[in-house]
Amino acid sequence: MRIGVLTGGGDVPGLNPCIRSIALSALDRGWEVIGFRRGWQGFLEIDPAERESVAAHSIVLDREAVRGIDRVGGTMLHTSRTDPRTVAGGDRTGHVLMVLDALGVDALITLGGDGTLRFSAHLSAQGFPVVSIPKTMDNDVFGTDYCIGFSTAITRSVDAINALRTTAESHERIAIVELFGRRSGETALLAGFLAQVDRTVIAEVPADPDVLLPLLAADRRSRPGAYAMCVISEGAKLAGDEAEDGDRRLSATRRSETAVSRRLALLIEQRAKEGTIVQQLAYLMRSGDPDALDRMVGFAFGGLAVQKIEAGETGRMLALRDGNYCHVPIDTLLGGTKTVDVDRLYDRARYRPKLTHVEGMPMFLY
């Protein structure tokens, strides 16, 4: 048995523990493991007839290759956001299948977010054995409560928010901290709650400056240190905001409008006459070593993926639901959009997370 592994989309801490777990679990069964570099893009660069192209875009994952990688963030296989169906020149699904066949790959394990896993489901629909593993610091893959990378992103965010308090207090300003999350406000909601900030603006609920600005000004005046803290999702909207929705779907470097955190800060300075500090955590949220939970989930998902292949149960996406490891049909993520349960977890009037019921709820409250 020869299995393939790839990582796609944005990197997150916890991918390397998962890769190591897959490799060691497969090697213990006497299987071979080949890692494909740079996600689906690596496949498009491979010509099986040219040994150099195979060597440049793949790597044999033996015990030495994965030694110690679990202690390091990012992905040793590198990554890309390529979807072979939408590249210049048309759909390259056939090329991907040809490469898998030519290299003798019997099954594929894919680690990725929404984009990577959508093509994984497409490949599975063509009849190739695939097991997919959800990872994204936004935690917004539909069908699972938890994705690899989410816990570390929250940990990084809480540490940074609390560290920024000293500067906000020193200058007696309102600090606006922007976190990743274009479609879902989960990272902002949970980081804001754990850091106990004054106000949290999430992607799901447009903020009314006429309500939010007086609240933040009052927060600053009520504290002896004369500062306030606000966390905001990058995909959040401000009432009356003229920014284009289409822009928010682009990467930060390709957007034409100013970030929402800066637009909010400008309103605060112009209308509330308060000084501000703006901090976009951006890629710092996904950088560095994985925390204990992302190591654990990475190891567990990796072992479970190999077990599913051994049992002949492919065409599945691994998941965590109500705190339990499980698996669902690989195309489950196509069936909906995962967002914050606003009515249960958020106070729209006060722009704050709310925790009204705890008993019976899963860890991370989702």
URWOPE-V8785 format. One record per pair of residues at least 24 apart in sequence whose ideal C-beta (glycine too) atoms are under 8 Angstrom apart, sorted by sequence separation. I is the first residue (numbers start at 1). J is the second residue. D is the distance in whole Angstrom. If there is no record, write none. Layout:
i	j	d
I	J	D
I	J	D
This chain:
i	j	d
34	58	5
35	59	5
107	131	7
109	133	7
111	135	5
117	141	7
236	260	5
301	325	8
1	26	8
34	59	7
35	60	8
113	138	8
207	232	8
234	259	7
235	260	8
238	263	6
300	325	6
341	366	7
34	60	6
35	61	5
97	123	7
114	140	7
234	260	6
238	264	6
33	60	7
34	61	7
96	123	7
113	140	8
114	141	6
153	180	7
233	260	8
234	261	8
1	29	7
3	31	6
5	33	6
32	60	7
33	61	4
100	128	6
113	141	6
232	260	6
1	30	8
2	31	7
3	32	7
4	33	8
5	34	7
6	35	7
33	62	8
93	122	7
97	126	6
199	228	8
201	230	7
207	236	6
209	238	6
210	239	8
232	261	6
238	267	7
1	31	4
2	32	4
3	33	6
4	34	5
5	35	5
6	36	4
9	39	7
35	65	8
93	123	7
157	187	7
161	191	7
198	228	5
199	229	8
200	230	7
201	231	7
203	233	4
206	236	8
207	237	7
209	239	6
252	282	7
1	32	7
2	33	8
3	34	8
4	35	7
5	36	7
8	39	3
97	128	6
161	192	8
198	229	5
199	230	5
200	231	5
201	232	4
202	233	5
203	234	8
206	237	4
207	238	5
208	239	5
209	240	7
2	34	7
4	36	6
7	39	6
8	40	6
83	115	6
197	229	4
198	230	6
199	231	8
200	232	8
201	233	7
203	235	4
206	238	7
207	239	7
232	264	6
6	39	6
93	126	7
154	187	7
158	191	5
162	195	6
197	230	6
203	236	5
206	239	5
6	40	7
81	115	6
85	119	7
113	147	7
153	187	6
157	191	4
161	195	4
195	229	7
197	231	5
202	236	6
203	237	8
230	264	8
27	62	7
83	118	7
84	119	6
201	236	5
206	241	8
6	42	7
27	63	6
75	111	8
83	119	5
150	186	8
154	190	5
158	194	5
161	197	6
195	231	7
6	43	8
85	122	7
111	148	7
150	187	7
154	191	5
158	195	5
23	61	4
39	77	8
42	80	8
44	82	7
157	195	7
22	61	8
23	62	8
24	63	7
38	77	8
39	78	8
41	80	4
192	231	4
323	362	5
23	63	7
37	77	5
38	78	5
39	79	5
40	80	7
44	84	6
154	194	7
191	231	6
322	362	5
323	363	6
35	76	8
36	77	7
37	78	5
38	79	6
39	80	4
41	82	4
43	84	7
140	181	8
321	362	8
19	61	7
23	65	7
24	66	7
35	77	5
38	80	5
39	81	7
40	82	5
138	180	6
174	216	5
23	66	5
39	82	6
40	83	7
44	87	7
137	180	6
138	181	5
140	183	6
174	217	8
188	231	5
38	82	8
40	84	5
138	182	7
140	184	4
188	232	6
58	103	7
138	183	7
139	184	7
174	219	8
188	233	4
20	66	4
138	184	5
140	186	7
174	220	6
187	233	7
234	280	8
19	66	6
139	186	5
173	220	8
44	92	6
138	186	7
139	187	7
172	220	7
185	233	4
188	236	8
20	69	5
21	70	8
43	92	8
54	103	7
138	187	6
184	233	8
19	69	7
20	70	5
48	98	7
137	187	7
185	235	8
44	95	6
48	99	6
182	233	8
184	235	8
185	236	7
217	268	8
17	69	8
43	95	7
44	96	8
175	227	7
177	229	7
179	231	6
181	233	4
182	234	6
183	235	6
212	264	8
216	268	7
16	69	4
17	70	4
43	96	5
46	99	5
172	225	8
174	227	7
175	228	7
177	230	7
178	231	8
179	232	7
180	233	8
181	234	6
182	235	4
16	70	6
48	102	4
172	226	4
173	227	6
174	228	5
175	229	5
176	230	5
177	231	5
178	232	5
179	233	6
180	234	6
181	235	6
213	267	6
220	274	6
16	71	8
48	103	6
172	227	6
174	229	8
175	230	7
177	232	7
178	233	8
179	234	7
209	264	8
213	268	6
217	272	5
5	61	7
16	72	5
19	75	7
40	96	7
43	99	5
169	225	4
171	227	8
174	230	7
176	232	6
178	234	6
216	272	7
16	73	7
19	76	6
46	103	8
169	226	7
207	264	8
217	274	6
16	74	7
19	77	7
169	227	5
209	267	5
213	271	6
214	272	7
216	274	7
15	74	7
16	75	6
168	227	4
213	272	5
13	73	4
15	75	4
16	76	6
168	228	7
12	73	8
13	74	7
168	229	7
11	73	7
165	227	7
209	271	7
11	74	5
201	264	8
11	75	5
165	229	7
164	229	7
182	248	6
182	249	7
7	75	4
11	79	6
161	229	7
10	79	7
34	103	7
7	77	5
9	79	6
161	231	7
6	77	6
7	78	8
8	79	6
10	81	8
34	105	7
5	77	7
7	79	5
8	80	6
9	81	6
8	81	7
39	112	7
8	82	7
157	231	8
40	116	7
39	116	6
40	119	6
73	152	8
178	259	6
178	260	7
178	261	4
177	261	7
176	261	5
22	109	6
176	264	6
176	265	5
174	265	8
19	111	8
176	268	8
18	111	6
174	268	6
4	100	7
15	111	6
187	285	7
4	103	8
174	274	5
176	276	6
178	278	7
2	103	8
4	105	4
173	274	7
174	275	7
175	276	7
176	277	7
178	279	7
180	281	8
2	104	5
3	105	7
6	108	7
8	110	7
173	275	4
174	276	5
175	277	4
176	278	5
177	279	5
178	280	4
179	281	6
180	282	7
2	105	6
3	106	6
4	107	7
5	108	8
6	109	8
7	110	8
8	111	7
9	112	5
10	113	7
172	275	7
173	276	6
174	277	7
175	278	8
176	279	7
177	280	8
178	281	7
2	106	5
3	107	5
4	108	5
5	109	5
6	110	6
7	111	5
8	112	4
9	113	4
171	275	7
173	277	5
175	279	7
177	281	7
178	282	8
1	106	5
3	108	7
4	109	7
5	110	8
6	111	7
7	112	7
8	113	8
9	114	8
180	285	6
1	107	8
3	109	6
5	111	7
6	112	8
9	115	6
171	277	7
179	285	7
180	286	8
8	115	7
9	116	5
8	116	3
7	116	8
168	277	6
6	116	8
167	277	6
8	119	8
164	277	7
18	133	6
164	279	6
18	135	8
160	279	7
15	135	6
14	135	7
160	281	6
12	135	5
12	136	7
157	281	6
160	284	7
12	137	5
156	281	7
9	135	7
10	136	7
9	136	7
10	137	7
7	135	8
156	284	6
157	285	6
156	285	5
18	148	6
156	286	8
156	287	8
153	285	5
156	288	7
15	148	7
153	286	6
14	148	4
15	149	8
152	286	8
14	149	5
204	339	5
215	350	7
12	148	6
13	149	6
152	288	7
155	291	5
203	339	8
204	340	5
215	351	7
12	149	3
149	286	7
152	289	8
203	340	8
205	342	6
14	152	7
152	290	5
202	340	6
204	342	5
211	349	8
13	152	4
152	291	5
212	351	6
12	152	7
151	291	6
202	342	8
211	351	8
12	153	7
149	290	8
152	293	8
205	346	7
151	293	4
152	294	5
204	346	8
151	294	5
205	348	6
150	294	8
202	346	6
207	351	7
149	294	6
148	294	6
151	297	8
205	351	8
137	285	6
137	286	5
148	297	6
148	298	5
201	351	6
146	297	7
189	340	6
199	350	8
200	351	6
199	351	4
200	352	6
148	301	7
186	339	8
199	352	6
200	353	6
183	337	7
184	338	6
185	339	7
186	340	6
184	339	5
185	340	5
183	339	7
184	340	6
189	345	7
189	346	7
192	352	8
193	353	4
192	353	6
193	355	7
190	353	8
189	353	5
133	301	5
133	302	8
133	305	6
144	317	7
131	305	5
143	317	6
144	318	8
145	319	7
146	320	4
190	364	7
144	319	4
145	320	5
190	365	8
143	319	6
144	320	6
145	321	5
131	308	5
144	321	7
145	322	7
131	309	6
145	323	8
129	309	7
186	366	7
131	314	6
134	317	7
130	314	6
131	315	8
132	316	8
133	317	8
134	318	7
144	328	8
129	314	4
130	315	7
131	316	6
132	317	5
133	318	5
134	319	7
143	328	5
129	315	7
131	317	8
132	318	7
131	318	7
143	332	4
124	314	7
142	332	7
143	333	5
124	315	5
142	333	5
141	333	5
142	334	8
143	335	7
142	335	6
143	336	8
142	336	5
142	337	6
143	338	8
109	305	5
121	317	8
131	327	8
142	338	4
109	306	8
120	317	8
140	337	8
141	338	6
132	330	6
140	338	5
131	330	8
134	333	8
139	338	8
140	339	7
109	309	8
117	317	7
130	330	6
107	309	5
124	330	5
125	331	7
107	314	6
124	331	7
121	330	5
120	330	6
121	331	4
121	333	7
73	286	8
74	287	8
117	330	8
121	334	6
73	287	6
150	364	8
73	288	5
118	333	7
73	289	5
117	333	5
118	334	7
72	289	6
73	290	6
145	362	6
71	289	6
146	364	7
114	333	6
145	364	7
70	290	8
146	366	8
145	366	5
70	295	6
139	364	8
139	366	8
70	298	7
70	299	7
13	286	7
17	290	6
12	286	5
13	287	8
16	290	8
11	286	6
13	288	6
10	286	6
13	289	6
14	290	4
13	290	3
17	294	7
21	298	7
25	302	6
29	306	7
13	291	7
17	295	5
21	299	5
25	303	5
20	299	8
21	300	8
14	294	3
18	298	4
21	301	7
22	302	4
26	306	5
13	294	5
14	295	7
17	298	3
18	299	7
21	302	3
22	303	8
25	306	4
29	310	7
12	294	8
16	298	7
17	299	5
20	302	7
21	303	5
25	307	8
14	297	6
15	298	7
18	301	5
19	302	7
22	305	6
14	298	4
18	302	4
22	306	6
17	302	7
3	306	8
3	309	6
1	309	8
